[in-house]
């Protein structure tokens, strides 16, 4: 037993140590994988599988590119597993994974932005054989030995697990491997190439390069030239000669005149460029309309060949003897207080970076110079940020913001976004003389510059709630404003509320940023940095929260970079209610009066009632769990109403009435007796009224004293009719009967003060 307990302690220590050190998990999946594809499962998920238990792992950064296409699910039970071993989790594909969409600015895709107008950093090939499949396969196998990278796109998941109330965050790096799903493409569908009449065989003209956004072997492009149609061929004249001898056929095609070549860059540049080379001497009179051909760019990596084409029209111009010549082969900006070639991103729009200068040895219109950008895959990028004036000034056209994507003002259906790199940009400019387009000559020069990142951006804050605040059953949306999160009241301090990621657009997000909590309620929370070099924080509660005191608490996260740029993010912490308070009545004692003959009343509330006579103890109990109660005392007084007739005090006689005896021939005014009556409504509720059968003759006088009957001022006595009133008189208050003359039998009636008449039979004996 002692050894077992020691092992348990060691195991708990290992678990706590593992909880404090986040394990980096790396998994791999190819782009465009089908939905339901399992990327990693069970133990391959490392600490996520270890700390998940029965609660599924949850991805916090759902807003990041590509994250919504991934999800965790429980692995189905197999013959080798059962429920007793706990839940096994899988990371699966739930949506489309397109590497070029998720990681659009990978450095190795297509033609590099730092390439010049005609040169490619990546290698390409030219197919000159009639059958291309075997040669292309050989080219690709050779390139494969160079070890080209096939993935540089990583989706980083922030995954939270909950094991017995302990929450952890695990980084998962999903490496998205490229497949050959993009065809090489040109930025235009057609182009015009100019040759001069009399150009000798071997003359070359540059051809724009196609770009493939895939990686490695998937981006290797093979070029092939072919004729547009046979109708473009022309007869071969007798005696026509070329650098390769006389043509034997009577038809001359574009592919008989031109071929594709690859040549290395010059003037210190790197890379290769594609050129159209004249196989024969150029004679404009052979085909004055020029030549039409198409260039096919293809990539055969994978089961299917992907290709696109560029239509090329070769125009043959008459002689314009001299091409413009730039004063320098290379130009670099030289701005005040800056290194040569460096342009800070915050230079104003309209700033002149370079003054180009070219001359033409010709005279007149052929010596007029027109400056512009040379054809290039990055031509759209250059024209967006820069412009060249007719006088040769290279100016800033748009703000050179390297921290954010710049969107074109185009109204086309596919607006293009541009990002300036902070590395060296090298491109060519051209000077074209003023001759007609068919005869114009072009000179080129290279411009090199580097846009320097300046610390001019404030930090950016992204808050990923652990528990999202829901409104009407739906997650609340948040963006640039307040972020809504939720936490349960009375939970102990240290509850993880949200993951806070901070980045600075400057220096590609590598700048140091410091964050803190500010505001009057900041002491209720704690912001913990993951490590001293990370811009990742975690927001915890610093004390127990009481919803009845504050149902929603706003806390302000303030982040500041080294240049003192400040960003604030308000987080609205919604405190979720639990049943931690008993009901409280407004008063501890309530007093009510009701009439005795009130009918039943509908209940206006619910609760548990215990009754003690007319003092009721009321308990209020809500429906929450755990159940809690409150109580109060209710005093109810029942008020009497006039709902009983007066009663004559019973007398014992054979007729059930009063019997009095008086002497014969008594004078008027002789007392005969006293009639006793009472009203039950005026008597105490507990007074017992004796039954008439318990009384005897001659007891009427004593009962008047015992019950104090007939003394009520609410009763009025009187004789029944007018004839009786001639013989006797009765005192209306006391009920004393007095003679007026001799008489034998009379009726007596009495009434309440409310004038409701009640009567009782009375016999009087002489």
GUKOL-316007 format. One record per residue (C-alpha): residue in three letters; x, y, z. Coordinates in steps of 0.1 Angstrom, whole numbers, plus 2048, in hexadecimal, padded with zeros to 3 digits. Layout:
<atoms>
ALAXYZ ...
</atoms>
This chain:
<atoms>
UNK800800800 UNK81C818808 UNK82D8127E7 UNK80B8177D5 UNK8068397E6 UNK8298447DD UNK82383B7B8 UNK80384F7B9 UNK81586D7C6 UNK82F86A7AB UNK814867790 UNK80288679D UNK82389979C UNK82988E778 UNK80689976E UNK80A8BB77E UNK82B8C076D UNK81C8B674C UNK8008CF751 UNK8188EC756 UNK82C8E4736 UNK8188E6716 UNK8228CB6FD UNK8268D66D9 UNK8138BD6C4 UNK81C8BB69E UNK8058A9686 UNK8058A8660 UNK7E98A7646 UNK7E88AE621 UNK7D38CB614 UNK7B18C3604 UNK7AE8A461A UNK78B89761B UNK7738A0637 UNK775886652 UNK79A87F64D UNK7AA87666E UNK7CA88A673 UNK7D387D695 UNK7C28676AE UNK7C785A6D2 UNK7EB85A6DE UNK7F686D6BF UNK7E588C6CF UNK7FD88A6ED UNK7F389F70A UNK7D18A76FB UNK7C78826FD UNK7D6880720 UNK7C389E72F UNK7A289C71D UNK78F882730 UNK76A881726 UNK7698A671D UNK7728AC6F8 UNK7908C26F0 UNK7858E56E5 UNK7978FB6CB UNK79991F6D7 UNK7A69326B9 UNK7899296A1 UNK78D94A68F UNK7B0943682 UNK7B493865D UNK7AE913658 UNK7A490B67C UNK77F908674 UNK7888EB65D UNK7948D667A UNK7818C7697 UNK7858AE6B3 UNK76E8906B6 UNK76C8716CB UNK77B8526BA UNK7638356B4 UNK7678176CB UNK7797F96BA UNK77E7D56C3 UNK79E7DF6D5 UNK7907FB6E9 UNK7727FF700 UNK76281A714 UNK774810734 UNK79581E725 UNK785841723 UNK77F857705 UNK7978576E8 UNK7988776D3 UNK79F87D6AE UNK7A989D69C UNK79789B67A UNK7918B065B UNK76F8C165C UNK7738DA63F UNK7888E4621 UNK7AE8E7627 UNK7BC8FC60B UNK7E0904612 UNK7E19215F9 UNK7C393160B UNK7CE92A62F UNK7F2935629 UNK7F194D60B UNK81395D610 UNK82A940614 UNK84D94A609 UNK85492D5F2 UNK83492D5DE UNK8359375B9 UNK84D9515AD UNK85E9645CA UNK8559895CF UNK8799925D0 UNK87F9855AD UNK88599D591 UNK86C9A2575 UNK877984560 UNK88A96E579 UNK87D95258E UNK88E9465AE UNK87F9245A9 UNK88C90E58D UNK87790556F UNK87B8EF550 UNK8758F152B UNK8678D3518 UNK8748D14F4 UNK86B8AC4ED UNK84C8A14DB UNK8438894F8 UNK84689B519 UNK83B882533 UNK85C86F537 UNK87288D537 UNK85C8A0550 UNK85C882566 UNK882882565 UNK8838A756D UNK86D8A358B UNK880886599 UNK8A089B597 UNK8908B85A8 UNK8848A15C4 UNK8A889A5CE UNK8AC8BF5D6 UNK8958BB5F4 UNK87D8D75EC UNK8668DE60A UNK8438D1606 UNK8338E3624 UNK837905634 UNK81390A63E UNK80B903663 UNK7E9907674 UNK7EE90D699 UNK7D29016AF UNK7CC90D6D3 UNK7BB8EF6E3 UNK7AD8EF706 UNK7A68D071B UNK7938CC73B UNK79B8B0752 UNK7898B0774 UNK7878D6774 UNK7AC8DB769 UNK7AE8EE749 UNK7CC8ED732 UNK7D58FC710 UNK7E98E86F7 UNK7F98F56D7 UNK7F38DE6B9 UNK8078E4699 UNK7F48D767A UNK80D8D665D UNK7F98DA63D UNK80C8C7622 UNK8098D45FE UNK7FA8C05E1 UNK7FB8C85BD UNK7D98D95BA UNK7E28F95A8 UNK7EB8FD584 UNK80791657A UNK7F893756F UNK80295755F UNK7F797956B UNK7EA97F548 UNK7DB96952D UNK7EF977510 UNK80D98C509 UNK81F99C4EB UNK8449974E4 UNK8569AE4CC UNK8729A54B5 UNK8839BC49D UNK8859B7478 UNK8A89AA471 UNK8AE99B494 UNK8C697E490 UNK8C095A49B UNK8C59574C0 UNK8B59784C9 UNK8A19744EA UNK8839854F9 UNK87897F51C UNK85796D523 UNK843972543 UNK84595555B UNK828942569 UNK82393D58E UNK81891E5A1 UNK80D9245C6 UNK8159005CF UNK8358F55E0 UNK8548E15D7 UNK84F8C85BB UNK82B8D35B8 UNK8378F55AD UNK8508EA593 UNK8468F8571 UNK84E8EA54F UNK849901530 UNK8418F650D UNK83B9094ED UNK8239004D2 UNK81290F4B4 UNK7F091F4B7 UNK7E490F495 UNK7F1906474 UNK7E0923463 UNK7FB939473 UNK81692945E UNK82493943E UNK83592B41F UNK85A929420 UNK86A93E404 UNK8859313EF UNK8A893A3FC UNK89B94241F UNK8B793B437 UNK8BA93A45D UNK8D4933476 UNK8CB90E473 UNK8CB90C44E UNK8B090A434 UNK88D8FF43E UNK8828E042A UNK85D8E442E UNK8468FB41B UNK83590843A UNK84691C456 UNK83691A479 UNK83B92F498 UNK84E9124A8 UNK86591148A UNK86E936491 UNK8709364B7 UNK8789214D5 UNK8799244FB UNK89992850E UNK8A492B532 UNK8C094353C UNK8CF94D55C UNK8CD97056A UNK8E898A564 UNK8F59A9575 UNK8F7998597 UNK8D398C597 UNK8CA9685A0 UNK8B1950590 UNK8A794756D UNK890957553 UNK87C949536 UNK883957513 UNK8769534F0 UNK89494E4D9 UNK8949534B3 UNK89F9334A2 UNK8A3946481 UNK8AB969475 UNK88D97F478 UNK87F98B457 UNK85F9A045B UNK85699B436 UNK85297643B UNK83497B452 UNK82C9A0458 UNK80F99846F UNK826987488 UNK823965498 UNK80A9564B1 UNK81493A4C8 UNK80B92D4EB UNK821923508 UNK81590751E UNK81F908543 UNK8198E6554 UNK8208D3573 UNK81D8AD572 UNK8238A5597 UNK80688E5A2 UNK7ED87A58E UNK7E2896577 UNK7F58B0564 UNK7EB8D456C UNK7F28EF552 UNK7E8910544 UNK7F2923525 UNK7FE94651B UNK7F69534F8 UNK8149644E8 UNK81397B4CA UNK8359814BB UNK8369A34A9 UNK8529AB491 UNK85B9D0490 UNK86F9E5478 UNK8909F2483 UNK893A0B49F UNK8B9A0B4A2 UNK8BFA144C7 UNK8AFA0A4E7 UNK8AEA21505 UNK8CAA1D51E UNK8C7A24543 UNK8E2A38554 UNK8E6A1C56D UNK8E09F656C UNK8D39F7590 UNK8C1A115A5 UNK8BCA125CA UNK8AAA2C5DF UNK8BFA445F4 UNK8A8A5560D UNK8B3A6C628 UNK8BEA5B648 UNK8B9A39639 UNK8D1A1F62C UNK8D5A1B607 UNK8B8A075F9 UNK8A3A08618 UNK880A18617 UNK86DA1B638 UNK849A10636 UNK83DA32643 UNK84AA47627 UNK82FA5E61A UNK81BA575FB UNK82BA6A5DE UNK84FA665EB UNK868A635CF UNK87EA445D4 UNK893A435B4 UNK898A5A597 UNK89CA45577 UNK8AFA5255A UNK8B3A43537 UNK8BFA51515 UNK8BAA464F1 UNK8D3A4C4D6 UNK8B8A504BC UNK8A9A714B2 UNK886A7F4B3 UNK86AA6A4BF UNK87FA4B4C0 UNK894A5C4DC UNK876A644F2 UNK876A4F512 UNK858A40523 UNK85FA30545 UNK84BA13555 UNK84E9F2566 UNK85A9D4552 UNK8439B654F UNK8459A156F UNK831989584 UNK8319A359F UNK8269BF587 UNK8049C3599 UNK8169C65BB UNK82E9E15AD UNK8129F559D UNK7FE9F45BD UNK819A035D3 UNK82FA165BB UNK82CA2B59C UNK844A39582 UNK83EA5C574 UNK845A66550 UNK864A7755D UNK872A5756B UNK86AA5C590 UNK863A3D5A4 UNK84AA485BE UNK835A395DB UNK811A355CF UNK802A235ED UNK80CA22612 UNK828A08615 UNK8189F5632 UNK82A9D4636 UNK8159CB655 UNK7F49C7643 UNK7E69BB622 UNK7DE9D660A UNK7BF9D25F4 UNK7BC9DF5D1 UNK7A29F85C8 UNK7979E25AB UNK7729DB5A8 UNK7789B9599 UNK76799A5A8 UNK78998E5B6 UNK7999AB5C8 UNK7BE9A45CC UNK7D19AA5ED UNK7F69B35EE UNK8109B0609 UNK8319C1607 UNK84E9AC613 UNK8699BA629 UNK8859A9616 UNK8969B55F7 UNK87F9BD5DA UNK8909BD5B8 UNK87E9C6598 UNK8849D4576 UNK87A9F5567 UNK87A9FC542 UNK87FA1A52C UNK86CA1850A UNK874A314EE UNK85AA444DC UNK859A314BC UNK839A204B1 UNK831A014C6 UNK83D9EB4AA UNK85F9FC4A8 UNK864A074CD UNK8839FC4DF UNK8869F5504 UNK8A29F851D UNK8A09EA540 UNK8B09F0562 UNK8AC9E0584 UNK89E9F15A3 UNK8A79E25C5 UNK8979ED5E6 UNK88C9DF608 UNK86E9EC61A UNK8779EF63F UNK85D9E765A UNK857A04672 UNK848A00694 UNK829A1368C UNK80D9FA694 UNK7FC9F46B5 UNK7FA9D06C2 UNK7DC9BA6B8 UNK7C99A76D3 UNK7B59876CD UNK7A19786E9 UNK7969546E8 UNK77B94D703 UNK77C92C715 UNK75692F71A UNK745944700 UNK72895A70C UNK70894F6FB UNK6EB9666F3 UNK6CA9556EB UNK6DC9346E7 UNK6F69416CE UNK71A94C6D3 UNK71D9716D4 UNK7329806B7 UNK7509956BE UNK7699A76AA UNK77A9C86B0 UNK7649D16CD UNK75D9C06EE UNK76399B6F2 UNK748988706 UNK75396B71C UNK741957738 UNK74B94A75A UNK73793A776 UNK73294E796 UNK7419417B7 UNK75B92C7A5 UNK77C92E7B7 UNK7979467AB UNK7AE93B78F UNK793932775 UNK7A0934752 UNK78A94D73F UNK79B95271D UNK7BB94E709 UNK7C99706FE UNK7E09716E0 UNK7F29916D8 UNK80699A6B9 UNK8169B96AB UNK8139BD685 UNK8359CD686 UNK8549B8680 UNK83E99B675 UNK82F997698 UNK8519926A9 UNK8519B26BE UNK84E9AF6E4 UNK82C9B96F2 UNK8229BD716 UNK7FE9BA722 UNK7EC9C2743 UNK7C99C6751 UNK7BD9E9758 UNK79D9F8765 UNK78A9F9786 UNK7829D3785 UNK7A49C777A UNK7AC9B979D UNK79099F798 UNK7A598E77C UNK7C9984775 UNK7DC984753 UNK7F796A752 UNK81296A736 UNK81A947728 UNK84094F729 UNK85696E727 UNK85B96B702 UNK8389626F8 UNK81C97B6EF UNK8029626FC UNK7EF96971C UNK7D4957731 UNK7B896A743 UNK7AE95B765 UNK796965780 UNK7A897379F UNK78B96E7B7 UNK7689607BA UNK74F9737A6 UNK72B97A7B2 UNK71197F797 UNK6F99907AF UNK7139AC7B4 UNK7209AE790 UNK70E99A775 UNK7279A775B UNK74A9B4761 UNK75E9C7747 UNK7849C3748 UNK79C9D5731 UNK7BB9C4723 UNK7D59DE71A UNK7F39D3704 UNK8119EA6FD UNK82E9E56E5 UNK8519F26E8 UNK848A126D5 UNK82CA196EE UNK810A116D6 UNK7F2A066EB UNK7D49F06E3 UNK7B79EA6FA UNK79F9CD6F9 UNK7809CC70F UNK7759AA71B UNK7529A7729 UNK75198C743 UNK72E97F747 UNK72996E769 UNK712950766 UNK6F994C783 UNK6F792F79B UNK6DC92A7B6 UNK6F09377D4 UNK6D694E7E4 UNK6B69467F7 UNK6969597F0 UNK691978806 UNK66E98680E UNK66A9AC80E UNK65E9AA833 UNK66199084E UNK63D99385A UNK61E999844 UNK5FB9A2853 UNK5DB99E840 UNK5B59A0848 UNK59B98C836 UNK57598983A UNK568968848 UNK55296182A UNK56C96880F UNK56C94E7F4 UNK58A93A7E8 UNK5A694F7D9 UNK5BE9467BC UNK5E29427C7 UNK5FA95D7BC UNK61994B7C2 UNK6289297CC UNK63A91E7EB UNK638907809 UNK621913826 UNK61F90684A UNK60191385E UNK5FE91A884 UNK5DB92688B UNK5D9948879 UNK5FF94D878 UNK60D93E858 UNK632938850 UNK63793D82B UNK65692D81A UNK6629387F7 UNK67691E7E3 UNK6849257C0 UNK68990A7A6 UNK6AF90C7A6 UNK6C88F27B2 UNK6D28EE7CD UNK6AF8F97DB UNK6AF9167F4 UNK692924808 UNK687944819 UNK66B949832 UNK654964841 UNK63696585A UNK61396E84E UNK5F8979868 UNK5D597685A UNK5B798686D UNK595978864 UNK57B995867 UNK55798E870 UNK53A995859 UNK515998862 UNK50B975855 UNK4F7967874 UNK4D4971880 UNK4CF97A8A5 UNK4C695D8BB UNK4AD95F8D8 UNK4BA94F8F7 UNK4A892E8F9 UNK48D929915 UNK47F909920 UNK45990791B UNK4418EF90B UNK43F9058ED UNK46390D8EB UNK45E9328F4 UNK460948913 UNK448943930 UNK442960948 UNK42A962965 UNK41A982972 UNK3FE989989 UNK3DB98F97B UNK3CF9B2977 UNK3F19C297C UNK3F49E6975 UNK4039F1954 UNK4299F3956 UNK42D9D3968 UNK44D9C095E UNK44499F94E UNK468993946 UNK486998930 UNK48C98B90D UNK4B1980908 UNK4C197E8E6 UNK4E497F8D7 UNK4F69838B6 UNK5109688AE UNK523981899 UNK52B9978B7 UNK53797A8CD UNK55B96E8CF UNK5639528B7 UNK56A9398D3 UNK5499408E7 UNK5349218EC UNK50E9258E8 UNK4FB90E8FE UNK4E08F98EF UNK4BC9018FA UNK4B88DD907 UNK4D18E4923 UNK4BC900931 UNK49F8FF94A UNK482915952 UNK48C932967 UNK4B093395B UNK4AB94F943 UNK4B596A95B UNK4D695A966 UNK4E1954941 UNK4DE97893A UNK4F997E953 UNK50F962948 UNK50E969923 UNK50698E926 UNK4EB98890C UNK4D49A3901 UNK4EE9BE909 UNK4FA9C28E6 UNK4F29E48D8 UNK4EF9D58B6 UNK4CD9C48BE UNK4AB9D68BF UNK48D9C58CF UNK4699CC8C5 UNK4469BC8C5 UNK43B9A98A6 UNK41C9BD89D UNK4089DB8A6 UNK3ED9C78B9 UNK4079B98D2 UNK4139DC8D8 UNK3F19E58E8 UNK3F69CC905 UNK41C9CC90A UNK43A9E2905 UNK45E9D4901 UNK47D9E8907 UNK48F9EA8E5 UNK4B29E88F4 UNK4AE9D1913 UNK4929BB908 UNK47E9C1928 UNK4599BA923 UNK4409D0936 UNK41A9CF937 UNK4039E8928 UNK3E39D492E UNK3D89B1934 UNK3E2999918 UNK3E6973912 UNK3FE96B8F5 UNK4149818DF UNK42F97F8C4 UNK4509918C8 UNK4699998AC UNK48A9AA8AD UNK4A29B8893 UNK4C89C1890 UNK4D39E488B UNK4D99DB866 UNK4B29D9864 UNK4B39B485A UNK4949A686D UNK49598587F UNK478979895 UNK4739608B2 UNK4529538C1 UNK44A95E8E4 UNK42E9518FB UNK42596591A UNK40E956934 UNK3F896994C 
</atoms>
